[in-house]
Amino acid sequence: MASRRQPAGGVVRVLVSLGWFLAAPVWLGAQCDPPEGTYELSFAWSPNPPEACPGSEFTLSVLLSSTEPVQAVGVELLLWRISTATSSGGPLVRSVSAGSAVPAAWLAASGIGCGATCCQYTGVSFLASPTSEESLVAIPAGGAREILRIVVAPSVIPTPGTMLAQLLAGRSGCTTLDVATHIVVAGCDVVAPVLSGPDGSVPIDTCSGNFIRGDCNQNGRTSGFLGDIVFLLSFLFEAGARPPDCRAACDANDDGAVDVSDAAYLVNWMFRQGPPPPAPYPFCGANVTPEDPPLDCLKTICP
C-alpha cells in the first residue's frame, strides 16, 4: 500500500476523514505489489494568480501527482462535490469537465442545483476498465496530471485583497470543493486520495476596465453630460431604475462613491465653468485612483 503525505506549502488541505468517500462502494484490491510512491491530489489555477474580471474565466484544475515515476496509473473512480456562491450574474462555476489525463466522455454522471445563495454540483464517474490502454497515464517523478477541470466565471469585480476561497464562498459562505478518487497502479488498487480546498492563502487579481469618467449612461459622448446627469439622478431616486453598467464612470468627482454630488459636479462643469471630470477623461483609460472598495465596471464602451 503506497503511503500518503500532505502537500507542502498549505496549498490544499487533504481530508483526514474519508467519511464522504467511504459512502462509495468498497473496493477490494488484488494482492499485488504496486510501484512505490506517494500519490496525492492538489489544486492548480490558470492564470496564476486567478483574475476576476466580468466576462472572463479562470480554471481550477485537480491534479494527481506522484513522488516516484510511474507508467501505468488509471483513475477508477472519481467523486466530486462542489458548492459555490451565486451572484447577480449567475453561478460562479461555468462547467466541470474531464481533465486532460482522462477520456473526455468519462464524466458521465453529474448534477447541479442552484438556490438563492448557493449552487451545488455533484458527480460520480466510474471507469469500467481502468487498466485499459486508453485509460492509463504516465506520471513523471514530481510531476502531475490533470484529472478534473473546473471553469470559474466571475460576474463582479471583488474588492482588493479578496482570496480565492472568499470569492467562491460569497457572502453566504457556501464553499465546498471536495474531490475523492480511487486509483489503480499496474493493475493494483493502490490508494484513494481525497482533497478539500482551496485554502484561504490564494489571492485573486482584480481587473480595472477602461472607461470615460462622467459617461454614466455609456453612450460615449463627452462634449456634454446632460444625458448622464439625467441617467444618474434616475438611478439614485427612481425605484426600479436600471443601474449603471459602470459605476466607476458615474463617479464624476472621483471621490470613490456614486451619489448626488457627482450629478452636482457635472452640472457645475457644464453650466458654471467648473473643473472637468478627473482622468480618465475625455478619452478611455484606466482608473488612476482606484477606490477601496472598488466601484464595479461590468461593461463599458471602451476597449
C-alpha positions in Angstrom: 0.0 0.0 0.0 1.5 3.3 -1.1 2.0 6.0 1.6 0.4 9.4 1.5 1.6 12.8 2.8 0.0 16.2 3.0 1.0 18.6 0.1 3.7 21.1 1.0 3.0 24.8 1.2 -0.5 24.5 2.5 -2.0 25.0 -0.9 -4.7 22.4 -0.2 -6.0 20.6 2.8 -6.1 16.8 2.4 -9.0 15.4 4.3 -8.1 13.2 7.2 -11.5 11.7 7.4 -12.7 9.6 4.4 -16.3 9.6 5.5 -17.6 11.1 2.3 -15.6 8.8 0.1 -16.5 5.7 2.2 -20.1 6.3 1.2 -19.0 4.9 -2.2 -18.6 1.2 -2.9 -15.9 -0.7 -1.1 -13.1 -1.7 -3.4 -11.3 -5.0 -2.9 -7.9 -4.7 -4.5 -5.9 -7.6 -5.9 -3.0 -8.9 -3.9 -0.1 -7.5 -5.8 3.0 -5.3 -5.4 2.4 -1.9 -7.0 5.3 0.5 -7.6 6.4 2.5 -4.6 5.3 6.1 -4.5 3.2 8.7 -2.7 0.1 9.8 -4.6 -1.8 13.0 -3.8 -4.3 15.5 -5.2 -3.8 19.2 -5.4 -5.3 22.3 -7.0 -3.8 24.5 -9.6 -5.2 27.5 -11.3 -4.7 29.3 -14.6 -4.0 32.1 -14.9 -1.9 32.3 -11.8 -2.9 34.1 -9.7 -6.5 33.8 -10.9 -8.1 37.0 -12.2 -11.7 38.0 -11.5 -13.0 40.2 -14.4 -16.6 40.3 -15.6 -16.8 38.3 -18.8 -13.5 36.4 -18.2 -12.9 32.9 -16.9 -10.2 31.1 -14.9 -9.6 27.4 -14.5 -9.2 25.4 -11.3 -7.5 22.0 -12.1 -7.4 19.0 -9.8 -4.1 17.3 -10.3 -2.9 13.8 -9.5 0.8 13.6 -8.7 3.3 11.0 -7.6 6.7 11.3 -5.8 8.0 8.4 -8.0 7.8 7.9 -11.8 5.0 5.6 -12.7 4.0 4.5 -16.2 0.5 2.9 -15.7 -1.8 4.9 -13.5 -5.6 4.6 -14.0 -8.3 6.6 -12.2 -11.0 4.0 -11.4 -13.5 6.2 -9.5 -13.9 10.0 -9.2 -16.4 11.7 -7.0 -16.8 15.5 -6.6 -19.0 17.7 -4.5 -18.8 21.4 -5.2 -20.8 24.2 -3.6 -20.2 27.8 -4.7 -22.0 31.1 -4.3 -24.4 32.5 -6.8 -24.3 36.2 -7.8 -26.2 38.7 -9.9 -24.5 37.3 -12.9 -25.4 33.6 -12.1 -23.4 30.6 -10.9 -19.7 31.1 -10.5 -18.9 27.7 -11.8 -19.3 27.6 -15.6 -18.5 23.9 -16.1 -17.0 20.8 -14.6 -15.3 18.5 -17.1 -12.7 15.8 -17.5 -9.1 16.8 -17.2 -6.5 16.3 -19.9 -5.4 13.0 -18.3 -8.7 11.2 -18.6 -11.1 10.5 -21.5 -13.4 13.4 -22.3 -16.5 11.2 -22.3 -15.6 9.7 -18.9 -17.6 12.2 -16.7 -20.9 10.6 -17.3 -22.9 11.3 -14.2 -23.3 14.8 -12.7 -25.9 17.1 -11.3 -26.4 20.8 -10.5 -28.9 22.6 -8.4 -29.0 26.4 -7.6 -30.7 28.1 -4.7 -30.9 31.8 -3.8 -27.3 31.8 -2.5 -25.5 28.6 -3.4 -25.1 26.3 -6.4 -24.5 22.6 -5.7 -22.6 20.3 -8.1 -22.2 16.6 -7.6 -20.8 13.9 -9.8 -19.7 10.3 -9.8 -17.7 8.8 -12.6 -16.7 5.1 -12.7 -14.4 3.8 -15.4 -15.3 0.1 -16.0 -11.8 -0.7 -17.4 -9.3 1.5 -15.6 -6.4 -0.7 -16.8 -7.2 -0.5 -20.5 -4.5 1.2 -22.5 -6.6 4.3 -23.3 -7.3 4.9 -19.6 -3.8 4.8 -18.3 -1.4 7.7 -17.9 2.2 8.1 -17.0 3.3 10.5 -14.2 6.9 11.6 -14.0 8.6 11.8 -10.7 7.4 15.0 -9.0 5.0 15.6 -11.9 1.2 15.8 -12.1 -1.6 15.1 -14.4 -5.0 16.9 -14.6 -8.0 14.7 -13.9 -10.7 17.3 -13.3 -11.2 20.8 -14.7 -13.5 23.4 -13.1 -14.1 26.6 -15.0 -15.0 29.7 -12.9 -16.6 32.7 -14.4 -16.8 35.7 -12.0 -19.6 38.2 -12.7 -18.4 41.0 -10.4 -15.0 42.6 -9.6 -14.1 41.6 -6.0 -12.6 44.0 -3.6 -8.8 44.2 -3.3 -7.3 41.5 -1.1 -10.1 39.0 -1.8 -8.9 35.4 -1.6 -10.0 32.6 -3.9 -11.9 30.8 -1.2 -13.8 34.1 -0.4 -14.7 34.6 -4.0 -16.1 31.1 -4.3 -18.0 31.4 -1.0 -19.6 34.7 -1.4 -21.4 36.3 1.5 -23.2 33.1 2.2 -20.1 31.2 3.0 -21.3 28.2 1.0 -17.9 27.0 -0.5 -17.3 23.2 -0.7 -14.8 21.8 -3.0 -14.3 18.1 -2.2 -12.8 15.6 -4.6 -12.3 11.9 -3.9 -10.6 9.3 -6.2 -9.7 5.7 -6.4 -6.7 4.9 -8.5 -5.0 1.7 -9.8 -1.3 1.4 -10.5 0.0 -1.5 -12.6 -3.4 -3.2 -12.2 -3.4 -2.9 -8.4 -5.8 -0.9 -6.2 -3.5 1.5 -4.5 -4.9 4.5 -2.7 -7.9 6.8 -2.5 -6.6 10.4 -2.3 -9.1 13.0 -1.2 -8.9 16.7 -1.4 -10.7 19.7 0.0 -10.0 23.4 -0.7 -8.6 25.6 -1.9 -7.4 27.2 1.3 -7.5 30.9 2.2 -4.0 31.8 1.0 -4.7 32.1 -2.7 -5.1 35.8 -3.7 -7.4 37.0 -6.5 -6.2 39.6 -9.0 -8.9 42.2 -9.7 -9.2 43.9 -13.1 -9.9 47.5 -13.7 -11.7 48.1 -17.0 -11.2 51.2 -19.1 -13.9 53.8 -19.0 -14.6 57.5 -19.5 -15.3 59.4 -16.3 -18.6 61.1 -16.3 -20.1 58.9 -19.1 -22.6 57.4 -16.7 -25.0 56.2 -19.4 -22.2 54.7 -21.6 -23.2 56.5 -24.8 -19.6 57.6 -25.5 -20.4 61.3 -25.6 -18.1 63.5 -23.8 -18.9 67.0 -25.0 -22.0 67.3 -22.8 -23.2 65.3 -19.9 -26.9 66.2 -19.6 -28.0 62.7 -20.5 -25.5 61.3 -18.0 -26.9 63.6 -15.3 -30.5 62.5 -16.0 -29.4 58.9 -16.0 -27.6 59.2 -12.7 -30.4 61.1 -10.9 -32.9 58.5 -12.2 -30.8 55.7 -10.8 -30.4 57.4 -7.5 -34.0 58.5 -6.9 -36.3 56.4 -9.1 -37.4 53.0 -7.8 -36.6 50.2 -10.2 -34.4 52.3 -12.4 -31.7 50.5 -14.3 -28.3 50.5 -12.5 -25.3 51.8 -14.4 -23.1 49.3 -16.2 -20.0 51.1 -14.9 -20.3 52.7 -11.6 -16.7 53.9 -11.8 -17.7 56.1 -14.8 -20.6 57.6 -12.7 -18.1 58.7 -10.1 -17.7 62.1 -11.8 -15.9 63.8 -8.9 -13.6 60.8 -8.2 -14.5 60.6 -4.5 -15.0 56.9 -4.5 -18.8 56.9 -4.3 -21.7 57.3 -6.6 -24.2 59.8 -5.2 -25.9 63.2 -5.9 -22.6 65.0 -5.6 -21.5 63.5 -8.9 -24.5 65.0 -10.7 -23.8 68.3 -9.0 -20.2 68.1 -10.2 -21.3 67.6 -13.8 -23.8 70.4 -13.6 -21.1 72.7 -12.2 -18.7 71.8 -15.0 -21.3 72.2 -17.8 -23.1 75.4 -16.7 -20.8 77.1 -14.2 -17.4 76.7 -15.8 -16.3 74.3 -13.1 -13.4 71.8 -13.5 -13.9 68.9 -15.9 -14.0 65.3 -14.6 -10.7 63.9 -13.5 -8.9 61.2 -15.6 -9.8 59.1 -17.3 -11.4 61.9 -19.3 -12.1 62.7 -22.1 -10.7 59.5 -23.6 -10.9 55.9 -22.5 -8.4 54.9 -19.8 -7.8 53.0 -16.6 -8.7 54.4 -13.2 -5.6 56.2 -11.9 -7.1 56.5 -8.4 -8.6 53.1 -7.6 -11.3 53.1 -4.9 -11.2 50.9 -1.9 -13.5 49.1 -2.2 -13.5 49.4 -6.0 -16.6 50.6 -8.0 -17.7 47.8 -10.3 -17.5 48.2 -14.1 -19.3 45.3 -15.7 -19.5 46.8 -19.2 -18.2 49.9 -21.0 -17.9 51.2 -24.5 -14.2 51.3 -24.1 -11.9 48.6 -25.5 
